[in-house]
Amino acid sequence: MEIKLKGDRAIEQIPSIKDKALRINLNENIYGTFAEIGAGQETVRHFFRSGGSSGTIAKAMSAYDKDFSDAIYGIEKDGRYVTESRLKKMLTHEVDLIEKRLDRVKHPNKMFFSYANTVATIDFAKQFKGHGWVGVKYQIEPDEDYNEIILHIRFKENDARLQQETLGILGVNLIYGAFYKYNDPKKLLRYLYDHLDKDQLEIDTINFSGPRFANVDNRLMSLQLVKNGMTDAVMFGPDGNNILPASILYKKNILALRGSFRPVTRVNMDMYEKSLEMFLCENKVEADNTLVIFEITLSNLRSEGEIDERDFMDRAELLCSLGQYVMISNFQEYYRVVEYFSNYTKARMGLAMGVNNLVDIFDEKYYRHLSGGILEAFGKLFYRDLKVFLYPMKEENGEITNSENLKVHPRMKELYKFFKFNGKVVDIEIANQNNLEIYSRHVLKMIAKGTEGWEEMLPKGVAEIIKKDKLFGYDSKPRIEEPTN
């Protein structure tokens, strides 16, 4: 056993990797196969070395040659091997084989499993650090249907051998967690990093399925990835399912809107529609290659210091119902958002935001941690072909503030003029100034208090969803007003 201290939490005793593998091996009912492609047989070797493996390992293989792999698992339509589709085929194929080759009458108490991974480690030039898909398909009861845990990883180490060792440790943690921590998926997720550091490995996608995870919301599991520092951002699509960021962002023109969306209002959708219309008029931007991302930062998900998961679900459901892609990120500064997107695309990007957000961008306090300060941040923000689409704001005195008259700190005036003069900041022209009097925080209070009139401030159909699902504290019972003297 190993002693481990996690921040202010009590000291925990964490089993060693050998102890975890040995516990699996000594469970006479756990029996299955290992299929590993791309980084050797790094996971199964821990089970071989811990002892008692004959009671656990039915088969261990590595179909390293592409032709052999295709002959066993079939040919992928896109010709790639490190994909979720390939991993699922591996898991299904191996489970089918074990069911076919082992007689249930002879093994009535066996809980079958198949562990698989398909990965690409760092390349020879050390330009591509590598990534992979890892998963386990397994039973908790012999007569029960199979459960499945699938995750996508990104290697951070700069040595192939170290990446292989990291993969092996992760694999043991996954199998151990699958059998012994399945009743608490949040803990299972954290335990994947036992004996690993965050600078070794990133987990940016995870999905649970099967009878034991019937009540698990994979969007909440995505939130845990960001909350626990396992990744900087996660994404899910209009259908509510988790998606791999790289698969959806690759080579796309990206328009991002950051907000609390608590709830999403007519202002948010007006900003979205008008900025998208302007973005599609830009050179090198094609409609069929453009992706709009609604981004919520982790800081906007906090309530009294902790993340309010119910609140998160309310926002996510509304945005998905409107057919949008949602990204949950750990990025407080906008330049980090652009840097993140730049990992996947070199195409033109756009940011749609309100006046207050742009003023914040020119606040030096957000960049004190950078050696180059605000100039370094702006170099990262605007060095690519990026444009800011600015939504106006109505002041208390009725004046409309836009890019022409907004006020930044006196030291930032010339810097702001430079970007404005070079066309990096453009105004969104609005047709309905009444939208400028809609604020999410006011709508939220109206919903909670039962005040009439909030429905008209939201996009079509959103109010009905809020009432039906009782989101944001909505109560369908009529509010009883207290008598006034």
N, C-alpha and C positions, 0 to 999 in steps of 0.2 A: 504494500500500500504506500501511497505517496501523500505527504501533507501539502496542501495548497491553500494559499491565502488569496481571496478575491476581494480586493478593496476593503470596505468596512464590514463585509459579511464575516460570519464566523468561519473559523478554519474548517475546511472540509477534508475528508480522507478520500482520495481518488484512487481507484484501483490502477495498477500499472497495466500497460498494454498486454504484457504476458499474462497477468492475472485475468484480464478480461477474456483473452483468447482461451485460457485454460478453463474458465467457468463455462464457456460455450461448449468446449470439448467434453467436459465432464457431465453435461446434460445429455443423458442417453436418448432423449427424444428429439433433439435438434439434429437434423441431417440434411445435407444439401450439396450444392455445387458452386464452384468459383470459376468465372470466366472473365479474364482480364486482358485487355488489348491496349498496347501502346506504351506501357511502362513496366513490362515484366510482370511477374506474379508476386507483387509486393504485399498484397493483403494476405493471401493464403499462406505465405511463408511464416507469418506470425503464429498461425494455427498449427503448422507443422512443427515449429520449434518449441511451442509451449508444452507439448506432450499430450497423449491421448487423442490424437487427431483422427485415428481410424474410426472412431465412433461418430465423427462429425462430417468428414469430407468424403462424399461419394465420388467426386471427380474434380480435378483442377486442371484448367487448360488456358492456353493463350494462343488464339488464332491470329498470330502476328502477321502472317503473310496475307495480303489483301485478297488474293484469289481464294485462299483457303477460307478466309472470313466470309467472302461472298457466297462460297459454296455451302457454308453452314447456315448463315443467317439471311442470305438473299442480297440482292443488289439494291442500294439506295437510289432513288430517282435522281437526286442531285449529285450522286457520285462521291459523297463525303462519308467519312467513317466516324468522326467524332461528333455525333449528333444524338439528340434525344430519341429520335426514331430508331437509330441503331441500338441504343441501349435497351429500349423496350422490346425490340425483337430478340435481343440476347436473353433477357430475363424470361420472356414467354417461351422461347425455344427450350431453354434449359429446364424450366419447370415442367413443360410438357414431356420432356425426356425422362425426368425422374419419376413422374407419375406413370409413364408407360413402362418403365423398366423395373420398378420396384412394386411388388405386390402389396396392396393395402391389407390384405388378409394376413400376410406374413408380418407386416409392420403396422399394426393397428394404432399404435401410440405415437408414431413418428410425426413430427412437425417439419415438413419439407421447406426448404428455402433455396433460393438462387441469388447469389451476389454477383454483380457484374460491374465493370467499368470500361470505358473507352476514352482514352486520353491522348493528348499530344503534349509531350514535355518541351522544354525550351529548345529552340533551334540552334544550329551550330554557330550562327552569327550573333546569337543572343539578342536578336531584335524582337522576336516573338516569344514571350515567356511561357506560353502554353496554357491549355485549359482542358476540361474534360467533363464527362457525365458519369455519375456514380449512382448505383441504385441497388436495392434489395427487394425481392419479392418473397413473401414468407407467410407461414401460418402460425397462429397462436394456439389453435386447437386442431387436431388431426382431421376432424370432419367439417372444419370451417373454411370458407373461401379465403383466397389469398389477399394479403395487404401489400401495399407497395409504397416505398419511399424513394423518390428520385430527386437528385440535386445536381446543380451545375457548379463547377469550381473553376477558379482562376489561380494559377500558380504565381507567387510573388518572388520566389527564390531564383537565383541566377545560376544554378547548377542542376543538371539533370538528375544526378544521383540523389541530391537533397530532395528534389521534387518527388522522386520515386519513394523515398522513405516517408515523406509527408503523406503521400497517397496511401501507403500501407497503414499508417497510424489512423488516418481518417476512416479507412475501410473497417478496421477493427471496432472503432468507436461507433460506426453506423450499425454494424451487425449487433453489437452488444446492446446499444440503445433500442434497436428494433425489438429485441426480445425481452428486455428488462425495464425499459422506460417508455413503452408504447402508450401507457395510460396517462402520461403527462408529456405531450409533444413539445411544449415549451422547454422543459428540462432536457428532453432528448436533443433538442436543437443546440442548447448550450453545451451539452456534454460531447458534442462532435469535436469540440476544440480541446478536449482533455489531452494534455501533453503536446499541444500545438499552440503557436502564437499567431496573432492576427496578421503579422507581417510575413507569415509563411504561406498563407492560404486565404482566399476569399470565396465565400459561398454567396452567389448572387441570385439563385433561384432554388426553390424547394417546393415539392408537391407531395402531399400525403393522400392516399386513397385506400379503399377497402373497408371491410366491416368495422374494424377497430378504430378507423378514422372517419366514420360516417358524419360525425358532428364537428369535424375540424374544418375551419374556414382557412383556406390556403392564403387568402389575402392577409389575414392576421398573422400567419406564419411569415409572410413576406415582411410585415412590419417588424416582427421580432428580429429578422436578419439585420435590419437597419438599426434598430434599437440596441442590439447587442454588439454593434460595431463589426459585424461579419462582412458587411458590404456597405458601400456609400449610397446606393440607390437600387430600388426594385421597381418593376413595372407590372401592370396588369391591363388587360384589354377590355373592350366594351362588354365581353361576355363574363367579365369578372374573374377570369382565370389568370394565374401568374404567367408571365411570358419572359423569355430570356431577352434582356435589353439589346444584346448584340444582334439578335435575329431580326428585330424590328427597326433598329436605328441605322443599320449598316447602309452607308452611302446615301442616306436620305437628306433632303432638305428638311430642316426642323424649325418649327415655330413653337416656342414654349411660353406658357402663361403660368406665372406663379401667383398663388393666392391662398387664402384660408378656405374659401369655398364653403363657408359655414353659415348658411347654405349657399349654393350657387345661385346667383341673382341674374336679373336682366342685364345689369351692368357687365357682369362677367361674360355673358353670351354675346352682348353687343361688342365688347372688346375683342372677343374671339372672332366673330364674323367679319368685323371691319378690318382687323389686322390681317386676317387670312386673305381677304380680298386684295389688300395692298401688297402682301407678301408674294402672292401669285403673279403680280405684275412686275416683280423684280426680274432682272436678267438672271439666267441660269437657274430659274426656279420653275419646275414643272409640276402640274397638279397631281399627276399620277405617281410622282416620286416625293410628295410632300407629306410629312407627318406632323400632326399637332399634338403637343403634350401638355396636359394640365398637371403642374407640379405642386406638390405640397411638401414643405420642409418639415423636418422633425420638430423644430421649435414651434411650428404652428399646430402640432398635434398634442402639445403638453397642456395639461390642466392641473394647476396647483403643483407643478413640479413633476408630475407623472403623466405618461401618455394615456389619454382617455380612449380606450379601444372602441367603445361603443360609438363615441363621437367620430372616430376615424371611419368606422363602418358606415355611418350615416352619410358622410361626405362621399365615400367611395361609391356607394350604391347609386347616389344621385348622378354623379358624373358618368358612371357606366351606363345608366339608363338613358343618358343623352348621347350615347354612342361615342364616348371619348376614351382616349388612352390616358392612364393616370400614372404618374411617377411619384414615389415617396423617396425623398432624398435626405441626406445629412449635410446638405450644402447651405450654409447661411449666406455666403457671398455669391453673387451672380457669376463672377468669373469662374468659380468652381463648376457651376452648371455647364458653362460653355466648354471648359476643359474636359468635362466628362463626355459630352456629346462628341468632342473632337477625337476621342478614342475610337469612334466608330464611323465618322464621316468627315469628309473634307468639303462637302457641299455647303452652300450658303445657309446661314441660320438667321433667325429672327427672335427677338424677345418682345413680348407685348406686356406693358406695365402701366400703372398709374403714376401720377406726378410724384406722390410721396415716395414711391419706390425708387424713382430716378434720383430724387434728392438724396436719398439714403446712399445710393451708389457713390455719390460724390462726398461722402462723409469719411474723413481720414481715419476715424477711430476703428473702422472695420478692417483696416489693413496694417495695424501696428505690428502684427506678427510676421509680416513680410519684410525682408531686408531692404527691398526696393520700395516699400510703402505703396501708396496709391498708384504711382507710376507703373510699378510692376504689375499690379492688379489690372490696370487698364490696358497694359500691353498684352496680358493674357486674355482679356475680355474682347478687345477689338482687333487683335492681330489677324484674325480670320475675317472673312467677308460677312460681318455681322451688322445688323441694323436693329435699332430700338424703335418700336411703334408705341407712341405715347398717348395714353388716354387722358383727356383733360379732367380737371377737378373744379368744382364750384366752391368758392370760399364762402364764409359766413356772411360777408357783405354783398354776396351775389356776383362777385367778379369771377370770370372764368380764367383759370390758370392753365397754360400749355407750355410748349417748349420755348415760346418767344418771351414769356415774362416770368417764368419760374425763378425762384431765388435759391442760389447755392451759396456756400460759405465764400466770403470775399476772396480767400486764397485760391478757390477753385474756379473762379469766374473765367479766367483765360483758358483753363483746361476744358471747361464746358463749352466755351465758344468755339474752340478748335474742333471738337467732335460735332457740334451743331453745324458749323460752317462746312464741314466735309460730308454732310448728309448722313451721319451715323444715327441721328435722332430725328424722327419725322412724326408729325402730329396725326392723330386719328381724327378725322372729321366726323362729328356726330350729328344725327338728324333730330334726335329727341333729347333736349336738355333736361327733361324731367328725370331721365335715368341718373343724372348726376346727383340727385337727392336720395338715391337708394344706397344704403349702407348695410352690409351683411350683419354687423353687430346689432343694428336696430331691428332688422327682420328677425333675428334670433330671439331677441327679447320679446317681440310681439308674439312669436310662435309659443314661447314658454308661458307667457301671461294670458294667452287666449285673446289678445287684442285683434280686432277686426281689421281687414285691409291688407294683410301681408301677402295674400295669395297673388295680388296683381303685381307685386314686385319681383316675382319669380318667373322663369321661363315656362312656357306652356307645358302642362302635365306634371311639373315638379311638385306643386302644392298637393295634387292628388296622391302622389307617392308618399309625401310627408304625412298626410292624414291617414292613409291606409296602413302604413308601417309604423306610425307614431314615432317619427324621427325627431331629433332635436328637442325632446321633452314635450312634444305635442300631445295633448289629451283631447280626445274627441268629445268629452263631456263639456257642455256649455259652462262658461265661467260665470260664477255668481258674484255680481258686484256688491260691495259693502255699501250700505245706505250712508248717505252724507248728511251731516247736520245742517 
